[in-house]
Amino acid sequence: MRHYQKSKGQRSLIRTKVFFRAYPTLPYVIKWLLISLILGSCIGTASALFLETLGWVTDFRENHLLLIALLPIAGFVIGYIYHQFGKEVEAGNNLLIDTIHDPKEIIPFRMAPFVYLGTLATHLFGGSAGREGTAIQMAGSIADQFTKPLKLDPNERKVLIISAIAAGFASVFGTPLAGTIFGLEVFLIGRLKYDSIFPAFASAIIADLVTKLWKTGHTHYHIPTIPDFSFLNGLYAITAGIAFGLCAALFSKTIHQVSKIFKTKISYPPLRPLVGGILVATAVWTLGTTKYIGLGIPTIVSSFEQQLPAYDFALKMIFTIVTLAAGFKGGEVTPLFFIGAALGNALGYFIPLPKGLLAGMGFVSVFAGATNTPLACSMMAIELFGSDCSVYVAISCVVAYLFSGHSSIYGRQMIGEPKHNRFGSYTGKRLNEL
């Protein structure tokens, strides 16, 4: 009987081994599906909390405009906290990119509360910043805490961080497909890490669903008119893409240059956002409008529907560069949406395409050029605006990507494949090393 039971157990073990040989990817799928479920739940919940509180502080600021006078003080406090307790996490998104390329110590969890509170303070008191950087940093720091408990090896840890970036992006914008591609595309220019596609996809979808389960809404955009595609309209799209790419390059290079000026001229870090806060607050009171601070969502929505002043994109660029280069916290992406949509709207004065379509093209194309993620941005446009605009936005995103050169808001991006073979020597280098 014992011999029979042992033989039965052996036969069961053999059948199990045969099954897994026949379906070798099943353990991998089960493992990463469970990990993605944990990541997506945590990151989706964190993003929901972030979006809800960010909406609250934005409304509170708009109803209490005197708070903008306190922006320099808020900047000093943010700078002091990071100087004293947050030097290890000050690199933000660049730290996540470095961790993917060369995993070392676990990302400190304090990155999440620091960037969360710093971003809320930036928006509450009138800085011009976004939300993607905050969501991604929160996601990355939360995810990396599972590296040791799950006993992940270095390559699996890379997959974990990529999945976290995808989940953070997807949940904060409500774009799981774009979030997936962004996570795969952002850290290595010109190449995708396909062994991460399932974990990134699963994490992005789950995080987006969890955010929605918390009843957290996202802004809806609509392109009223999309003409049939033609050869001439394609030329117009290329022309617009060139403008978007040059704008992206200008933004990326200027924000790094202004950041260097702040660091060179002001040696004590907490004083940098204090000075930046004085400049931004003074500009707000001089112009007499809050249009160019915060996220700028109302202006983005308006750019699809009505003609805006042609200078709106330039002023938003200046406000955002000063805010972030000085050391305030938040992302660059939503301001880039504003800049791109407003620039597209302004191009309507010269390019005979509907202003709503040009705004939508600029919305994603300046972002594509500034982050070197044309595939993610093309998919984002389809998720946000519908598939009818797909050819137009794909053309403008790719052209913007090419004409932005080897520049980026993320200086630690590595070149996996240069944009042209004449730059073959750039392969394997970081953008801030060029």
N, C-alpha and C positions, 0 to 999 in steps of 0.2 A: 504494500500500500504506500509506504514511504517512497519506495522507488518510483511508483506510478506518479505520486504527487510531485516528486522532484522532476521527473521527466515532463510532467504537465507544465510545471513552472518554467522549465528550460524551453519548452516549445512556445510558451507565451512570450518569453524574452526574445526568442528567435523571431517570432512574428512581429514583435515591436520593432526590432532592428530592421527587419525587411521593410516594414512600413515606412520607417524614417529614411531608409535608403531610397525608397520609391518617391518620397515627398521630402527631399532634403531641406526645402525652404520653410517647412511648416514650423519647426522649433524657432527659427528666426522670426517668422511672422508673429507667432504667439508671444514671444519675448518682447518684441518691440511694440506690439499692440498694447500689451499691459503697461509698458513704460510710457507709451504715448497717452494712454488713458490717465495715468497719474500726472504727467506733464500738462496735458490739455486741461485737466480739471483745475490744477493749481494756477496755471498761467491764465486761463480764461476767467477764473474768479478774481485774480489780481487785476486783470485788465478791466473787468467790469467795475471794480471798486475805483480804479484810477479814472475811468471815463466819467463815472457818476460824480465823483468829487471834483474833477476838473471842470465839469459843467457847472457845478455849484459855485466854485470860486470865480469862474468867469462871469456868471450872472451877478454875483455879489460885487465884484469890481465895477461892473458897468453901472450898478446902482449906487456905488460909493466911490466916485472918481477921485476923491481926495486921497485915496489909498496910493495913487500913483506917485504922490510926493514922497512916500516912504520907500520907493523902489531902491534908492541908494543904500538905505539902512538894511533892507532885506538882502541886497547883494553882498554887503559886508558880512552879514550873518552866515549866508550860504558859503561864501569864500572861507570864512573862519572855520566853519565846521569841517569842510573838506580839507583845509590845510592842517587841522589838528588831528582829525580822525579818519579822513578818507583819501589819503594820498594813493593808497593801493588801488582804489577803484575810480580815480579821477579820469583815467583814460577813456572810460565809458565804452562805447561800441567798439573802439579800437582794441580794447582789452579782450573782448569776445573774439574778435578776428585773430588776434595773436594767440589766444587759447586754442582755436581751431587748428592753426598752423603748427603750433609748438606747445602742446599741453604741459603745464607745469603745476603750480600750486592751485588748489581749489579756489575759485573766485569767491571772495568773502561775501557772505550773505548780506552784510550791511550795505552793499551796493544798492539793493532793492529799496529799503526805506530811505536811504540818503537821496537817491535820484527821485523817488516819489515825492518826498516832502520838498526837495529843492525845486522840482518842476511846479508843484502847486504854489509855492511861494513866488516863483517867477511870474506865473500867470495872475496870481492874486494882486500883485503890486504893479503889473503893467509891462512886463517884459514881452518881447516878441520871440516866441519859441513854439515848437511843435510838441508832439506826443509820442511819435514812433520811437525816438531814442530812449525815452523813459520806459516804454512798454518792453522793448527788446532787452534793455539792461535788467529790468526786473525779471524778465523771463530767463535770461541767461544765468543770473545769480541764483534764482530759485532752482533751476534745473541742475546746476552743478553740485548742489548739496546732495543729490542722489548718487553721485559718482561712486563714493566709497561704500554706502550701504548696499548698492547693487553690484559692487565689485566689477566695475566696468574697466576694460583695458584702455590704453591711450586712444586707439582708433575708435572704440565704441564711445569714448568720451567726446571725440570730435563730432560723431553722429548726434550725440545728445545735445550739444551746444547748437548745432545746425537746426535740429528739430525745435529747440527752444526759440531760436530767432524766427523760424517759420511760424510758430504758434503765437509769439508776441505780435508779430506783424499782422497776422490773419485776424487775431481777436480785436486789435485796436481799430482796424479799418473795415472789418467785416468782409475780407477778401481771402478766403482760404487757399484758392488756387494760386493767386499772386504771392501770398505769404510763403507757400511751399517753394515756388521758384526763386523767390527772393532769398530764402535761407540757403538754397543750393548755389546761387549765383553770386552773392554779394562778397564773399571772402576771397574768391579767386577769379580774377578777370579773364574771361575768355574760355572758361572750362566749368563743367558741372560735376559735382560729386554724386554719381548715380547710386552708390551704395547707401546713400542717405535718403533716397527718394521716398521709400515707404514710411520710415519713421517721421520724416518731415511732413509728408502728406497727412498721415494719421493724426499727428500732433496738431497741425494747423486746423483740420476739420473739427476735432474734438474741442480745441480751445475756442473756436468760433461758436460752436454750438453751446458751450457752457456760458460764454458771455451773453448769448441771446437768451438762455434759460434764466439768467439774472435780470431779464427785461431791460437790458441795456441797448439803446438804439444807436444807429449810425446815420450820418447825414446822407441823404439821397440826392443824386445829381441827375440832370436830364438834359440831353442835347435835343433841342426842339426839331431841328431840320438837318438831315444828312443827305446830300445830293448823291446821285448815282456816280460811281467812280468812273473816271475817264483819264485819258492820257494827260490832258491839260490840268485836271484836278490833282493828278499825281505830281506834276511839276510844282503846283502850289504847295502840296504837302511837303515836298523836298525842301522848298524854299523856307517854309515855316520851320522845318526840322533843323535847318542850318542855324536859324536865329535862336531856337531853343538850346541847341548845343553850345553855341557861343555864350549864351546867357548862363548856362550851367557851369561852364569853365570859368567865367568871370566870378560867379558866386563862390565856387570852390577855392579858387586861387586867392580871392580877396579875403575870405574868412580866415584862411591860414595866415595870410600876411598880417592882417589886423591883429590876430591872436599873438603873433610874434612881437608886434609893436607893443601891445599891452605888457607882455612878459619882459621885454627889454627895458621899457621905460618905467615900469612899476615893479620893483623887486619883491615887495611884500604881497603875496597872492590875494588876501582878503580885500586889499585896496582896489584891485582891478575891477571887480563887479561894482564896487562903490562908485568908481569914476564912470563906468559904463552906465550905471543906473542914473547918475546925474545927467549924462548926455541924452539918454532915452527919455527921461521924465521931462527934461527941458524941451526936447523936440515935440513931445506930445502937447505940452501947454502952448508952445509957439504955433503949431499947426491948428490947435483947437479941435482935434479929433482923436478918437481912439481906434480909428480904422486900421492902423498899421501895427497894433500891438496884439498880443494874444495869438490865437489860432487864425483869426481872420475869416472864419467860416461864412459869415454873411456876405462878405465881398466875393468870396469864391463862388457862392451860389449865384450872386448877381451877375458875375461875369458870363454866365451861360445865357442870360436873359436880356441884358441891356448893355449899352455902350458905357464903358468906364473911362475915366480920365486916362490918357495914354501914359502918364507918369506913375500910376499906382504900383506897377511891378517894381520900379526902381526904388520908390520910397520903402516898400516892404523889404526889399533886399537890404537897404541900409539899416533899417531898424533891427532886422534879424542878425545881420553880421555883427553889429555893435553889441547886441544882447549876448549872443553866444560866445563871441570871441573874448568878451570881458570875463566870462566864467559863470554866467547864469546857466541853469539846467533846463533841459528840454530837448526836443528833437529838431532836426532841420527839415524834415520831410513835409509836414503840413505847411510851413512857410514856403517851401518850394512849390507846393500845389498852388498856393496863392500867387506866387511870382509867375509861375508858368501859365496859369489860367488868365491872369491879368495881362501878361505879355501877348498871349494868343488873342485875347480880346482887342488889344491895341493893334495887332497885325491886321485886324479886320478893316482898318483904315486903308490898307494897301493891298491886301490879298483878297480876291473876290470869292472867298468861301464864307459860309455862315459863321457869325461870331461865336455861336454856341459850340460849333464843331472845332473851331480854332482854339477856344478856351479849353475844351476837353483834350485836344491834342497837346496843348501846352501844359496842362495839369499833370500829365504823366511823362511828357518828353523831357522837361527840364529836370525832373526827378531822375529819369533814366540816364541823362547825361551826367548828373552830379553824383550818381552812385554806381554807374557802369552796370546797370541791370536792365537792359532793353527788353528781355523776354518777360521778366516779372512785371514790368510797367505796361507792356502790351496786354498781358493777361489781366492786369488790374483794370485797365480801361474797359475791357470786355465785361468784367464782373460789375463795374460801377455804371457804365453807360449803355451796355448792350452790345451785341455782336455786329450791328449794322455799321458801326464806326471802325471795325477791326482793321481794314486795309489802311485807312488814313492814319490811325494811331500807330500801327506797326511801322509804316514808312517814317513817320516823324520821330518815333522812338529810336529806330536804328540809325537814322541820320544824325540825330542829336547825340547818340552814343559815339558815333565816329568823330563828329566835329567838336566834342568836348575834350578830345585829346586824352592824354594819360594824366588826368586830374580827377579829383574826387573829394567829397567831404570827409571820406574815411581814408586818412593818410596811410593806414597800415594794410590796405588792400594789396594783395600780391598779384603780379601779372603772370597768369598761367599761359596766356597766348596773347601777344601784342595785337593791336588793332590793325597793324600793317606790317608786312614782312621786313620792311626797312628798319623796324625797331626791334629786330630779333634779339639784340643784346639786352633788352629790357626783361626778358623772360626770367622769372624767379625773383625779381626785385620788388620791393615795396615801393609804393608811389612816393612816399616821403623820402626815399633814397635816390630818386632820379635827379 
